[in-house]
Amino acid sequence: MDPPYHRFEHEGRLTPPAARLNAALPALVRGVDRPWLIRAAVVSAPLAEAALDCAESLLDGDPVDKSAALAVARALLGRRLVGPVAARLATAGWRGVPDPAAPSSTLAQQALRFVLEAVGPRRARAALEDAIAVPELRVEAWGALAGEAADLVLPHLAELLTEAPDLAADVATRFALVHTDRCRDACHAISALPESTRRDFAAALEKHLRRIFQIRMWAECRRILFGR
């Protein structure tokens, strides 16, 4: 059984009384006092659990609520929120919505980052299966899936390199060195992309396939990509 929460002094301030904790936490989580609350929660397991409960209750709120919930979940490494966050990250209200705390990222992107930080790519596999199909999450999902899930990546490879053609060399390198037996499939998947993207892909693919003495495979891949 977890120990009960008792208010305590942290950095010269008293945390909320137990009787008012649940009522006080939403304002603390949403507002400028959040960093202080998180630091206090780090040294108090009962307060940390209460803060995570509060964060979960904000996941269906407005963008400020969602952003605050993610900030608390990430700061306290709230693994028990992985499921609730993963279930929402590819949905409306998260996709395409800038994170008020980090406007260059969407709430969906921040949510996926939290899931990956909390449990890693293997345990986040179901969330990544959803994310790889979402344009704004595809690059992040590729980075997590590249080392071990070629079958999940291949159906979305053309879209990935259309959205992020600068990844062509990295994708080719991963396929050549990690998913060597799927290089032909990767070439078929991108065979209709612009020639400049295919050339960037081919240059890296040739370099690494030659390094591992897969000359015949390179010849087959070249024919798929360029018809020669």
VEXTIZA-444010 format. One record per atom (N, C-alpha, C): x, y, z; residue in three letters; chain; atom name. Coordinates in nm, 3 decimals. Layout:
BEGIN
X_Y_Z_ala_A_CA
...
***
This chain:
BEGIN
0.085_-0.120_0.000_met_A_N
0.000_0.000_0.000_met_A_CA
0.089_0.125_0.000_met_A_C
0.053_0.222_-0.087_asp_A_N
0.131_0.346_-0.092_asp_A_CA
0.111_0.426_0.037_asp_A_C
0.215_0.496_0.083_pro_A_N
0.200_0.578_0.203_pro_A_CA
0.104_0.694_0.176_pro_A_C
0.033_0.741_0.277_pro_A_N
-0.059_0.853_0.256_pro_A_CA
0.018_0.982_0.230_pro_A_C
-0.048_1.073_0.162_tyr_A_N
0.012_1.204_0.136_tyr_A_CA
-0.004_1.294_0.257_tyr_A_C
0.104_1.361_0.294_his_A_N
0.101_1.467_0.395_his_A_CA
0.171_1.587_0.335_his_A_C
0.114_1.704_0.358_arg_A_N
0.178_1.824_0.302_arg_A_CA
0.316_1.842_0.365_arg_A_C
0.405_1.904_0.291_phe_A_N
0.541_1.925_0.339_phe_A_CA
0.596_2.052_0.278_phe_A_C
0.702_2.100_0.338_glu_A_N
0.765_2.222_0.287_glu_A_CA
0.867_2.184_0.181_glu_A_C
0.858_2.254_0.067_his_A_N
0.955_2.232_-0.041_his_A_CA
0.996_2.367_-0.097_his_A_C
1.125_2.394_-0.094_glu_A_N
1.181_2.521_-0.144_glu_A_CA
1.112_2.640_-0.079_glu_A_C
1.088_2.627_0.052_gly_A_N
1.033_2.738_0.127_gly_A_CA
0.883_2.754_0.118_gly_A_C
0.815_2.659_0.053_arg_A_N
0.669_2.668_0.037_arg_A_CA
0.606_2.537_0.082_arg_A_C
0.487_2.547_0.137_leu_A_N
0.413_2.427_0.174_leu_A_CA
0.332_2.377_0.056_leu_A_C
0.336_2.248_0.037_thr_A_N
0.250_2.187_-0.064_thr_A_CA
0.104_2.192_-0.014_thr_A_C
0.007_2.172_-0.104_pro_A_N
-0.134_2.183_-0.060_pro_A_CA
-0.168_2.081_0.048_pro_A_C
-0.262_2.116_0.137_pro_A_N
-0.308_2.019_0.236_pro_A_CA
-0.374_1.899_0.168_pro_A_C
-0.370_1.787_0.235_ala_A_N
-0.426_1.665_0.177_ala_A_CA
-0.572_1.683_0.139_ala_A_C
-0.648_1.752_0.220_ala_A_N
-0.791_1.768_0.194_ala_A_CA
-0.819_1.853_0.071_ala_A_C
-0.723_1.936_0.032_arg_A_N
-0.742_2.025_-0.084_arg_A_CA
-0.654_1.987_-0.201_arg_A_C
-0.584_1.876_-0.189_leu_A_N
-0.485_1.842_-0.291_leu_A_CA
-0.547_1.829_-0.429_leu_A_C
-0.651_1.748_-0.442_asn_A_N
-0.710_1.725_-0.575_asn_A_CA
-0.768_1.852_-0.634_asn_A_C
-0.822_1.938_-0.550_ala_A_N
-0.878_2.063_-0.600_ala_A_CA
-0.768_2.162_-0.641_ala_A_C
-0.654_2.157_-0.572_ala_A_N
-0.547_2.254_-0.598_ala_A_CA
-0.459_2.214_-0.716_ala_A_C
-0.447_2.084_-0.743_leu_A_N
-0.350_2.038_-0.842_leu_A_CA
-0.374_2.090_-0.984_leu_A_C
-0.498_2.094_-1.036_pro_A_N
-0.513_2.139_-1.175_pro_A_CA
-0.452_2.275_-1.203_pro_A_C
-0.473_2.370_-1.112_ala_A_N
-0.416_2.503_-1.133_ala_A_CA
-0.263_2.499_-1.126_ala_A_C
-0.209_2.418_-1.036_leu_A_N
-0.063_2.406_-1.026_leu_A_CA
-0.006_2.340_-1.151_leu_A_C
-0.073_2.240_-1.201_val_A_N
-0.025_2.168_-1.320_val_A_CA
-0.031_2.258_-1.443_val_A_C
-0.138_2.338_-1.455_arg_A_N
-0.155_2.423_-1.573_arg_A_CA
-0.067_2.548_-1.569_arg_A_C
-0.034_2.596_-1.449_gly_A_N
0.023_2.730_-1.438_gly_A_CA
0.172_2.736_-1.421_gly_A_C
0.219_2.854_-1.383_val_A_N
0.363_2.880_-1.372_val_A_CA
0.426_2.804_-1.256_val_A_C
0.343_2.752_-1.165_asp_A_N
0.398_2.677_-1.052_asp_A_CA
0.425_2.530_-1.085_asp_A_C
0.400_2.490_-1.207_arg_A_N
0.421_2.349_-1.242_arg_A_CA
0.564_2.302_-1.215_arg_A_C
0.668_2.376_-1.252_pro_A_N
0.804_2.326_-1.223_pro_A_CA
0.828_2.303_-1.074_pro_A_C
0.776_2.393_-0.992_trp_A_N
0.790_2.374_-0.847_trp_A_CA
0.716_2.248_-0.802_trp_A_C
0.595_2.230_-0.852_leu_A_N
0.518_2.111_-0.816_leu_A_CA
0.590_1.983_-0.858_leu_A_C
0.647_1.983_-0.977_ile_A_N
0.718_1.864_-1.026_ile_A_CA
0.839_1.835_-0.938_ile_A_C
0.913_1.940_-0.902_arg_A_N
1.029_1.917_-0.815_arg_A_CA
0.986_1.860_-0.680_arg_A_C
0.873_1.910_-0.630_ala_A_N
0.822_1.857_-0.503_ala_A_CA
0.777_1.712_-0.521_ala_A_C
0.715_1.682_-0.634_ala_A_N
0.666_1.546_-0.659_ala_A_CA
0.780_1.447_-0.672_ala_A_C
0.894_1.493_-0.718_val_A_N
1.010_1.403_-0.733_val_A_CA
1.052_1.347_-0.597_val_A_C
1.032_1.422_-0.492_val_A_N
1.075_1.376_-0.359_val_A_CA
0.960_1.319_-0.278_val_A_C
0.841_1.313_-0.335_ser_A_N
0.724_1.262_-0.263_ser_A_CA
0.642_1.173_-0.355_ser_A_C
0.651_1.042_-0.335_ala_A_N
0.576_0.949_-0.420_ala_A_CA
0.425_0.974_-0.414_ala_A_C
0.366_1.000_-0.298_pro_A_N
0.222_1.027_-0.296_pro_A_CA
0.183_1.150_-0.377_pro_A_C
0.265_1.254_-0.369_leu_A_N
0.236_1.375_-0.448_leu_A_CA
0.255_1.346_-0.597_leu_A_C
0.356_1.269_-0.631_ala_A_N
0.377_1.233_-0.771_ala_A_CA
0.257_1.157_-0.826_ala_A_C
0.205_1.062_-0.749_glu_A_N
0.088_0.985_-0.795_glu_A_CA
-0.033_1.076_-0.812_glu_A_C
-0.051_1.169_-0.720_ala_A_N
-0.163_1.262_-0.732_ala_A_CA
-0.147_1.352_-0.854_ala_A_C
-0.023_1.398_-0.880_ala_A_N
0.002_1.482_-0.997_ala_A_CA
-0.026_1.407_-1.126_ala_A_C
0.010_1.278_-1.130_leu_A_N
-0.017_1.198_-1.249_leu_A_CA
-0.166_1.172_-1.266_leu_A_C
-0.237_1.153_-1.155_asp_A_N
-0.383_1.141_-1.163_asp_A_CA
-0.442_1.268_-1.225_asp_A_C
-0.392_1.380_-1.180_cys_A_N
-0.439_1.508_-1.232_cys_A_CA
-0.408_1.519_-1.382_cys_A_C
-0.286_1.482_-1.419_ala_A_N
-0.248_1.487_-1.560_ala_A_CA
-0.342_1.402_-1.645_ala_A_C
-0.373_1.284_-1.599_glu_A_N
-0.463_1.197_-1.676_glu_A_CA
-0.600_1.262_-1.692_glu_A_C
-0.646_1.331_-1.591_ser_A_N
-0.778_1.394_-1.598_ser_A_CA
-0.780_1.510_-1.698_ser_A_C
-0.663_1.562_-1.735_leu_A_N
-0.655_1.676_-1.828_leu_A_CA
-0.636_1.633_-1.973_leu_A_C
-0.621_1.504_-2.000_leu_A_N
-0.589_1.459_-2.135_leu_A_CA
-0.701_1.487_-2.236_leu_A_C
-0.823_1.505_-2.188_asp_A_N
-0.933_1.535_-2.279_asp_A_CA
-0.975_1.681_-2.272_asp_A_C
-0.889_1.764_-2.216_gly_A_N
-0.920_1.905_-2.204_gly_A_CA
-0.878_1.983_-2.328_gly_A_C
-0.860_2.113_-2.310_asp_A_N
-0.818_2.198_-2.422_asp_A_CA
-0.668_2.182_-2.444_asp_A_C
-0.612_2.247_-2.547_pro_A_N
-0.468_2.228_-2.574_pro_A_CA
-0.378_2.262_-2.456_pro_A_C
-0.414_2.363_-2.377_val_A_N
-0.332_2.396_-2.260_val_A_CA
-0.335_2.281_-2.160_val_A_C
-0.453_2.223_-2.139_asp_A_N
-0.464_2.108_-2.049_asp_A_CA
-0.379_1.991_-2.099_asp_A_C
-0.392_1.960_-2.227_lys_A_N
-0.317_1.847_-2.284_lys_A_CA
-0.166_1.871_-2.272_lys_A_C
-0.124_1.993_-2.303_ser_A_N
0.019_2.026_-2.295_ser_A_CA
0.069_2.011_-2.152_ser_A_C
-0.009_2.060_-2.056_ala_A_N
0.031_2.049_-1.916_ala_A_CA
0.038_1.904_-1.872_ala_A_C
-0.060_1.825_-1.916_ala_A_N
-0.060_1.683_-1.880_ala_A_CA
0.065_1.613_-1.934_ala_A_C
0.103_1.642_-2.057_leu_A_N
0.222_1.581_-2.114_leu_A_CA
0.348_1.626_-2.042_leu_A_C
0.352_1.753_-2.005_ala_A_N
0.471_1.803_-1.932_ala_A_CA
0.489_1.729_-1.801_ala_A_C
0.381_1.706_-1.728_val_A_N
0.389_1.634_-1.602_val_A_CA
0.426_1.487_-1.626_val_A_C
0.360_1.427_-1.724_ala_A_N
0.387_1.285_-1.753_ala_A_CA
0.533_1.264_-1.791_ala_A_C
0.588_1.353_-1.873_arg_A_N
0.728_1.338_-1.916_arg_A_CA
0.823_1.365_-1.799_arg_A_C
0.796_1.469_-1.723_ala_A_N
0.888_1.505_-1.614_ala_A_CA
0.892_1.398_-1.507_ala_A_C
0.778_1.333_-1.480_leu_A_N
0.772_1.231_-1.376_leu_A_CA
0.782_1.090_-1.432_leu_A_C
0.809_1.080_-1.563_leu_A_N
0.819_0.950_-1.631_leu_A_CA
0.699_0.862_-1.592_leu_A_C
0.582_0.917_-1.615_gly_A_N
0.458_0.851_-1.573_gly_A_CA
0.418_0.739_-1.666_gly_A_C
0.481_0.623_-1.649_arg_A_N
0.455_0.511_-1.740_arg_A_CA
0.309_0.467_-1.740_arg_A_C
0.240_0.488_-1.630_arg_A_N
0.100_0.444_-1.628_arg_A_CA
0.011_0.530_-1.716_arg_A_C
0.063_0.643_-1.765_leu_A_N
-0.013_0.725_-1.858_leu_A_CA
0.017_0.691_-2.003_leu_A_C
0.109_0.598_-2.027_val_A_N
0.143_0.562_-2.164_val_A_CA
0.021_0.513_-2.240_val_A_C
-0.056_0.423_-2.181_gly_A_N
-0.175_0.370_-2.248_gly_A_CA
-0.275_0.478_-2.283_gly_A_C
-0.317_0.561_-2.186_pro_A_N
-0.411_0.668_-2.218_pro_A_CA
-0.359_0.767_-2.323_pro_A_C
-0.231_0.802_-2.316_val_A_N
-0.174_0.895_-2.414_val_A_CA
-0.166_0.830_-2.552_val_A_C
-0.118_0.706_-2.557_ala_A_N
-0.105_0.636_-2.685_ala_A_CA
-0.239_0.620_-2.753_ala_A_C
-0.345_0.600_-2.677_ala_A_N
-0.478_0.583_-2.735_ala_A_CA
-0.530_0.712_-2.798_ala_A_C
-0.473_0.825_-2.759_arg_A_N
-0.522_0.954_-2.808_arg_A_CA
-0.432_1.020_-2.911_arg_A_C
-0.305_0.984_-2.918_leu_A_N
-0.208_1.069_-2.988_leu_A_CA
-0.236_1.087_-3.137_leu_A_C
-0.302_0.991_-3.201_ala_A_N
-0.329_1.004_-3.345_ala_A_CA
-0.471_1.052_-3.373_ala_A_C
-0.539_1.103_-3.271_thr_A_N
-0.679_1.142_-3.286_thr_A_CA
-0.694_1.293_-3.303_thr_A_C
-0.814_1.334_-3.344_ala_A_N
-0.845_1.477_-3.354_ala_A_CA
-0.830_1.539_-3.216_ala_A_C
-0.786_1.664_-3.215_gly_A_N
-0.757_1.731_-3.088_gly_A_CA
-0.612_1.719_-3.049_gly_A_C
-0.541_1.627_-3.113_trp_A_N
-0.398_1.609_-3.093_trp_A_CA
-0.323_1.630_-3.225_trp_A_C
-0.373_1.568_-3.332_arg_A_N
-0.310_1.584_-3.463_arg_A_CA
-0.328_1.728_-3.511_arg_A_C
-0.219_1.787_-3.558_gly_A_N
-0.228_1.920_-3.618_gly_A_CA
-0.248_2.033_-3.520_gly_A_C
-0.247_2.004_-3.391_val_A_N
-0.269_2.108_-3.290_val_A_CA
-0.136_2.146_-3.227_val_A_C
-0.089_2.270_-3.245_pro_A_N
0.039_2.309_-3.185_pro_A_CA
0.037_2.295_-3.033_pro_A_C
0.147_2.250_-2.979_asp_A_N
0.162_2.241_-2.834_asp_A_CA
0.187_2.382_-2.782_asp_A_C
0.100_2.435_-2.696_pro_A_N
0.121_2.572_-2.646_pro_A_CA
0.258_2.593_-2.582_pro_A_C
0.316_2.487_-2.525_ala_A_N
0.446_2.501_-2.460_ala_A_CA
0.562_2.486_-2.557_ala_A_C
0.534_2.435_-2.678_ala_A_N
0.639_2.414_-2.778_ala_A_CA
0.573_2.425_-2.915_ala_A_C
0.542_2.547_-2.961_pro_A_N
0.461_2.566_-3.082_pro_A_CA
0.518_2.505_-3.209_pro_A_C
0.648_2.474_-3.210_ser_A_N
0.703_2.411_-3.330_ser_A_CA
0.668_2.263_-3.339_ser_A_C
0.609_2.208_-3.235_ser_A_N
0.566_2.069_-3.232_ser_A_CA
0.415_2.062_-3.209_ser_A_C
0.353_1.957_-3.261_thr_A_N
0.211_1.937_-3.232_thr_A_CA
0.197_1.856_-3.104_thr_A_C
0.077_1.858_-3.049_leu_A_N
0.050_1.776_-2.932_leu_A_CA
0.070_1.628_-2.963_leu_A_C
0.033_1.587_-3.084_ala_A_N
0.052_1.447_-3.123_ala_A_CA
0.200_1.409_-3.123_ala_A_C
0.284_1.497_-3.175_gln_A_N
0.429_1.470_-3.176_gln_A_CA
0.484_1.462_-3.034_gln_A_C
0.443_1.553_-2.949_gln_A_N
0.489_1.551_-2.811_gln_A_CA
0.440_1.425_-2.738_gln_A_C
0.318_1.385_-2.769_ala_A_N
0.264_1.264_-2.707_ala_A_CA
0.343_1.141_-2.748_ala_A_C
0.377_1.131_-2.877_leu_A_N
0.456_1.017_-2.922_leu_A_CA
0.594_1.017_-2.858_leu_A_C
0.654_1.133_-2.844_arg_A_N
0.785_1.140_-2.778_arg_A_CA
0.777_1.091_-2.634_arg_A_C
0.670_1.129_-2.564_phe_A_N
0.654_1.081_-2.427_phe_A_CA
0.644_0.929_-2.424_phe_A_C
0.562_0.873_-2.510_val_A_N
0.545_0.727_-2.512_val_A_CA
0.679_0.658_-2.537_val_A_C
0.756_0.707_-2.633_leu_A_N
0.885_0.646_-2.664_leu_A_CA
0.985_0.662_-2.550_leu_A_C
0.986_0.779_-2.487_glu_A_N
1.076_0.800_-2.373_glu_A_CA
1.039_0.708_-2.257_glu_A_C
0.911_0.688_-2.237_ala_A_N
0.865_0.614_-2.120_ala_A_CA
0.885_0.464_-2.132_ala_A_C
0.860_0.408_-2.251_val_A_N
0.863_0.262_-2.262_val_A_CA
0.953_0.209_-2.374_val_A_C
1.004_0.295_-2.461_gly_A_N
1.091_0.249_-2.569_gly_A_CA
1.013_0.196_-2.689_gly_A_C
1.080_0.184_-2.804_pro_A_N
1.011_0.147_-2.928_pro_A_CA
0.942_0.011_-2.925_pro_A_C
1.003_-0.087_-2.863_arg_A_N
0.943_-0.221_-2.868_arg_A_CA
0.810_-0.226_-2.795_arg_A_C
0.804_-0.167_-2.678_arg_A_N
0.679_-0.169_-2.602_arg_A_CA
0.580_-0.067_-2.657_arg_A_C
0.628_0.026_-2.739_ala_A_N
0.539_0.125_-2.800_ala_A_CA
0.494_0.083_-2.940_ala_A_C
0.513_-0.043_-2.974_arg_A_N
0.488_-0.091_-3.110_arg_A_CA
0.347_-0.056_-3.159_arg_A_C
0.244_-0.077_-3.077_ala_A_N
0.108_-0.049_-3.121_ala_A_CA
0.090_0.100_-3.154_ala_A_C
0.146_0.187_-3.070_ala_A_N
0.136_0.330_-3.097_ala_A_CA
0.211_0.367_-3.224_ala_A_C
0.325_0.303_-3.248_leu_A_N
0.403_0.332_-3.369_leu_A_CA
0.332_0.283_-3.494_leu_A_C
0.258_0.174_-3.484_glu_A_N
0.180_0.127_-3.598_glu_A_CA
0.078_0.232_-3.640_glu_A_C
0.018_0.300_-3.542_asp_A_N
-0.074_0.410_-3.575_asp_A_CA
0.003_0.531_-3.626_asp_A_C
0.114_0.562_-3.562_ala_A_N
0.186_0.685_-3.593_ala_A_CA
0.248_0.685_-3.732_ala_A_C
0.296_0.571_-3.779_ile_A_N
0.363_0.567_-3.909_ile_A_CA
0.268_0.604_-4.023_ile_A_C
0.136_0.595_-3.998_ala_A_N
0.038_0.629_-4.100_ala_A_CA
-0.007_0.774_-4.092_ala_A_C
0.043_0.849_-3.995_val_A_N
0.002_0.989_-3.976_val_A_CA
0.115_1.080_-4.024_val_A_C
0.090_1.165_-4.124_pro_A_N
0.200_1.245_-4.181_pro_A_CA
0.287_1.316_-4.079_pro_A_C
0.228_1.384_-3.982_glu_A_N
0.311_1.462_-3.890_glu_A_CA
0.390_1.375_-3.792_glu_A_C
0.354_1.248_-3.782_leu_A_N
0.422_1.156_-3.691_leu_A_CA
0.516_1.060_-3.763_leu_A_C
0.511_1.061_-3.895_arg_A_N
0.579_0.956_-3.972_arg_A_CA
0.730_0.959_-3.953_arg_A_C
0.790_1.076_-3.954_val_A_N
0.936_1.085_-3.940_val_A_CA
0.979_1.034_-3.803_val_A_C
0.906_1.076_-3.699_glu_A_N
0.938_1.030_-3.563_glu_A_CA
0.920_0.878_-3.553_glu_A_C
0.813_0.828_-3.613_ala_A_N
0.789_0.684_-3.609_ala_A_CA
0.896_0.608_-3.685_ala_A_C
0.939_0.661_-3.800_trp_A_N
1.048_0.597_-3.874_trp_A_CA
1.172_0.585_-3.788_trp_A_C
1.208_0.691_-3.718_gly_A_N
1.326_0.687_-3.634_gly_A_CA
1.320_0.578_-3.529_gly_A_C
1.200_0.551_-3.478_ala_A_N
1.184_0.448_-3.376_ala_A_CA
1.174_0.308_-3.434_ala_A_C
1.120_0.297_-3.555_leu_A_N
1.096_0.165_-3.614_leu_A_CA
1.209_0.117_-3.704_leu_A_C
1.297_0.207_-3.744_ala_A_N
1.394_0.176_-3.849_ala_A_CA
1.477_0.054_-3.821_ala_A_C
1.510_0.031_-3.695_gly_A_N
1.600_-0.078_-3.663_gly_A_CA
1.537_-0.215_-3.656_gly_A_C
1.404_-0.224_-3.653_glu_A_N
1.349_-0.356_-3.628_glu_A_CA
1.215_-0.389_-3.692_glu_A_C
1.156_-0.300_-3.767_ala_A_N
1.020_-0.327_-3.816_ala_A_CA
1.004_-0.285_-3.962_ala_A_C
1.078_-0.349_-4.049_ala_A_N
1.070_-0.315_-4.191_ala_A_CA
0.929_-0.333_-4.245_ala_A_C
0.858_-0.435_-4.200_asp_A_N
0.725_-0.462_-4.253_asp_A_CA
0.627_-0.349_-4.222_asp_A_C
0.646_-0.281_-4.109_leu_A_N
0.560_-0.168_-4.077_leu_A_CA
0.596_-0.045_-4.159_leu_A_C
0.724_-0.030_-4.190_val_A_N
0.771_0.090_-4.260_val_A_CA
0.741_0.083_-4.409_val_A_C
0.756_-0.033_-4.470_leu_A_N
0.749_-0.043_-4.616_leu_A_CA
0.621_0.013_-4.677_leu_A_C
0.503_-0.013_-4.622_pro_A_N
0.382_0.042_-4.685_pro_A_CA
0.377_0.195_-4.686_pro_A_C
0.458_0.259_-4.603_his_A_N
0.455_0.405_-4.590_his_A_CA
0.586_0.469_-4.637_his_A_C
0.672_0.390_-4.699_leu_A_N
0.805_0.440_-4.733_leu_A_CA
0.798_0.552_-4.838_leu_A_C
0.713_0.537_-4.938_ala_A_N
0.703_0.641_-5.041_ala_A_CA
0.654_0.772_-4.980_ala_A_C
0.554_0.763_-4.892_glu_A_N
0.504_0.885_-4.827_glu_A_CA
0.611_0.947_-4.738_glu_A_C
0.687_0.864_-4.668_leu_A_N
0.793_0.915_-4.582_leu_A_CA
0.895_0.996_-4.662_leu_A_C
0.940_0.940_-4.774_leu_A_N
1.043_1.009_-4.853_leu_A_CA
0.986_1.121_-4.939_leu_A_C
0.856_1.120_-4.961_thr_A_N
0.793_1.235_-5.026_thr_A_CA
0.789_1.353_-4.930_thr_A_C
0.755_1.324_-4.805_glu_A_N
0.748_1.429_-4.704_glu_A_CA
0.885_1.473_-4.656_glu_A_C
0.980_1.381_-4.653_ala_A_N
1.114_1.410_-4.600_ala_A_CA
1.220_1.349_-4.692_ala_A_C
1.236_1.403_-4.813_pro_A_N
1.332_1.343_-4.908_pro_A_CA
1.476_1.344_-4.857_pro_A_C
1.506_1.432_-4.761_asp_A_N
1.642_1.435_-4.706_asp_A_CA
1.674_1.311_-4.624_asp_A_C
1.574_1.228_-4.597_leu_A_N
1.598_1.103_-4.525_leu_A_CA
1.637_0.988_-4.618_leu_A_C
1.642_1.013_-4.748_ala_A_N
1.664_0.903_-4.843_ala_A_CA
1.792_0.825_-4.813_ala_A_C
1.901_0.894_-4.787_ala_A_N
2.027_0.824_-4.760_ala_A_CA
2.020_0.745_-4.630_ala_A_C
1.957_0.802_-4.529_asp_A_N
1.946_0.732_-4.400_asp_A_CA
1.860_0.607_-4.416_asp_A_C
1.748_0.618_-4.486_val_A_N
1.660_0.503_-4.507_val_A_CA
1.734_0.394_-4.584_val_A_C
1.805_0.433_-4.690_ala_A_N
1.879_0.334_-4.769_ala_A_CA
1.985_0.264_-4.685_ala_A_C
2.053_0.341_-4.602_thr_A_N
2.157_0.282_-4.516_thr_A_CA
2.097_0.180_-4.421_thr_A_C
1.983_0.215_-4.360_arg_A_N
1.919_0.121_-4.267_arg_A_CA
1.877_-0.007_-4.338_arg_A_C
1.820_0.008_-4.456_phe_A_N
1.778_-0.113_-4.527_phe_A_CA
1.899_-0.196_-4.570_phe_A_C
2.004_-0.132_-4.617_ala_A_N
2.121_-0.207_-4.662_ala_A_CA
2.186_-0.284_-4.548_ala_A_C
2.196_-0.222_-4.431_leu_A_N
2.273_-0.283_-4.322_leu_A_CA
2.188_-0.359_-4.220_leu_A_C
2.061_-0.326_-4.210_val_A_N
1.976_-0.389_-4.108_val_A_CA
1.872_-0.482_-4.170_val_A_C
1.813_-0.438_-4.280_his_A_N
1.707_-0.517_-4.345_his_A_CA
1.751_-0.553_-4.487_his_A_C
1.867_-0.612_-4.496_thr_A_N
1.927_-0.636_-4.628_thr_A_CA
1.835_-0.713_-4.720_thr_A_C
1.767_-0.813_-4.667_asp_A_N
1.682_-0.896_-4.752_asp_A_CA
1.556_-0.823_-4.799_asp_A_C
1.531_-0.702_-4.747_arg_A_N
1.413_-0.626_-4.790_arg_A_CA
1.450_-0.508_-4.879_arg_A_C
1.575_-0.501_-4.923_cys_A_N
1.616_-0.388_-5.007_cys_A_CA
1.536_-0.382_-5.137_cys_A_C
1.510_-0.496_-5.199_arg_A_N
1.432_-0.496_-5.324_arg_A_CA
1.293_-0.439_-5.299_arg_A_C
1.233_-0.480_-5.187_asp_A_N
1.099_-0.429_-5.154_asp_A_CA
1.102_-0.278_-5.134_asp_A_C
1.205_-0.230_-5.069_ala_A_N
1.217_-0.085_-5.048_ala_A_CA
1.229_-0.013_-5.181_ala_A_C
1.306_-0.069_-5.273_cys_A_N
1.322_-0.006_-5.405_cys_A_CA
1.190_-0.005_-5.482_cys_A_C
1.116_-0.114_-5.476_his_A_N
0.985_-0.116_-5.540_his_A_CA
0.894_-0.010_-5.480_his_A_C
0.902_0.006_-5.347_ala_A_N
0.813_0.100_-5.278_ala_A_CA
0.837_0.244_-5.321_ala_A_C
0.962_0.279_-5.357_ile_A_N
0.992_0.419_-5.391_ile_A_CA
1.017_0.439_-5.539_ile_A_C
0.989_0.338_-5.622_ser_A_N
1.026_0.343_-5.764_ser_A_CA
0.956_0.452_-5.843_ser_A_C
0.847_0.506_-5.790_ala_A_N
0.775_0.613_-5.860_ala_A_CA
0.809_0.752_-5.807_ala_A_C
0.901_0.761_-5.713_leu_A_N
0.936_0.891_-5.657_leu_A_CA
1.024_0.969_-5.754_leu_A_C
1.038_1.100_-5.734_pro_A_N
1.124_1.180_-5.822_pro_A_CA
1.265_1.123_-5.831_pro_A_C
1.327_1.143_-5.947_glu_A_N
1.459_1.085_-5.971_glu_A_CA
1.562_1.133_-5.869_glu_A_C
1.552_1.259_-5.828_ser_A_N
1.651_1.310_-5.732_ser_A_CA
1.647_1.231_-5.601_ser_A_C
1.527_1.196_-5.555_thr_A_N
1.515_1.118_-5.432_thr_A_CA
1.569_0.978_-5.453_thr_A_C
1.534_0.918_-5.567_arg_A_N
1.582_0.783_-5.596_arg_A_CA
1.734_0.780_-5.607_arg_A_C
1.792_0.886_-5.663_arg_A_N
1.938_0.888_-5.675_arg_A_CA
2.006_0.899_-5.539_arg_A_C
1.952_0.982_-5.452_asp_A_N
2.008_0.991_-5.316_asp_A_CA
1.997_0.857_-5.245_asp_A_C
1.882_0.793_-5.260_phe_A_N
1.861_0.661_-5.200_phe_A_CA
1.960_0.561_-5.259_phe_A_C
1.972_0.561_-5.392_ala_A_N
2.058_0.464_-5.460_ala_A_CA
2.205_0.481_-5.424_ala_A_C
2.250_0.605_-5.408_ala_A_N
2.391_0.628_-5.378_ala_A_CA
2.429_0.564_-5.244_ala_A_C
2.344_0.584_-5.144_ala_A_N
2.373_0.524_-5.013_ala_A_CA
2.355_0.373_-5.018_ala_A_C
2.254_0.328_-5.089_leu_A_N
2.229_0.184_-5.098_leu_A_CA
2.347_0.113_-5.164_leu_A_C
2.396_0.169_-5.274_glu_A_N
2.509_0.108_-5.343_glu_A_CA
2.632_0.104_-5.253_glu_A_C
2.660_0.215_-5.188_lys_A_N
2.778_0.221_-5.101_lys_A_CA
2.777_0.110_-4.997_lys_A_C
2.664_0.091_-4.931_his_A_N
2.660_-0.004_-4.820_his_A_CA
2.641_-0.148_-4.867_his_A_C
2.569_-0.169_-4.976_leu_A_N
2.559_-0.305_-5.027_leu_A_CA
2.694_-0.354_-5.080_leu_A_C
2.769_-0.267_-5.139_arg_A_N
2.904_-0.307_-5.183_arg_A_CA
2.993_-0.337_-5.062_arg_A_C
2.978_-0.261_-4.957_arg_A_N
3.059_-0.285_-4.836_arg_A_CA
3.036_-0.424_-4.779_arg_A_C
2.912_-0.473_-4.793_ile_A_N
2.882_-0.606_-4.736_ile_A_CA
2.877_-0.713_-4.847_ile_A_C
2.935_-0.678_-4.963_phe_A_N
2.954_-0.774_-5.073_phe_A_CA
2.821_-0.827_-5.128_phe_A_C
2.722_-0.739_-5.133_gln_A_N
2.593_-0.774_-5.193_gln_A_CA
2.582_-0.709_-5.330_gln_A_C
2.676_-0.744_-5.418_ile_A_N
2.684_-0.681_-5.550_ile_A_CA
2.564_-0.719_-5.636_ile_A_C
2.526_-0.845_-5.632_arg_A_N
2.412_-0.889_-5.713_arg_A_CA
2.284_-0.818_-5.668_arg_A_C
2.267_-0.806_-5.538_met_A_N
2.147_-0.737_-5.490_met_A_CA
2.148_-0.592_-5.535_met_A_C
2.263_-0.527_-5.531_trp_A_N
2.269_-0.389_-5.577_trp_A_CA
2.228_-0.379_-5.724_trp_A_C
2.274_-0.471_-5.806_ala_A_N
2.238_-0.468_-5.947_ala_A_CA
2.087_-0.481_-5.964_ala_A_C
2.024_-0.568_-5.886_glu_A_N
1.879_-0.584_-5.894_glu_A_CA
1.808_-0.457_-5.847_glu_A_C
1.858_-0.398_-5.741_cys_A_N
1.798_-0.276_-5.690_cys_A_CA
1.811_-0.162_-5.791_cys_A_C
1.924_-0.153_-5.857_arg_A_N
1.944_-0.048_-5.958_arg_A_CA
1.844_-0.061_-6.070_arg_A_C
1.818_-0.186_-6.113_arg_A_N
1.721_-0.207_-6.221_arg_A_CA
1.581_-0.166_-6.176_arg_A_C
1.547_-0.195_-6.050_ile_A_N
1.415_-0.157_-5.999_ile_A_CA
1.401_-0.004_-5.995_ile_A_C
1.507_0.062_-5.952_leu_A_N
1.501_0.207_-5.934_leu_A_CA
1.511_0.284_-6.066_leu_A_C
1.590_0.233_-6.158_phe_A_N
1.620_0.310_-6.280_phe_A_CA
1.594_0.234_-6.410_phe_A_C
1.553_0.108_-6.401_gly_A_N
1.526_0.030_-6.523_gly_A_CA
1.650_-0.008_-6.599_gly_A_C
1.764_-0.015_-6.533_arg_A_N
1.887_-0.056_-6.600_arg_A_CA
1.982_-0.120_-6.499_arg_A_C
***
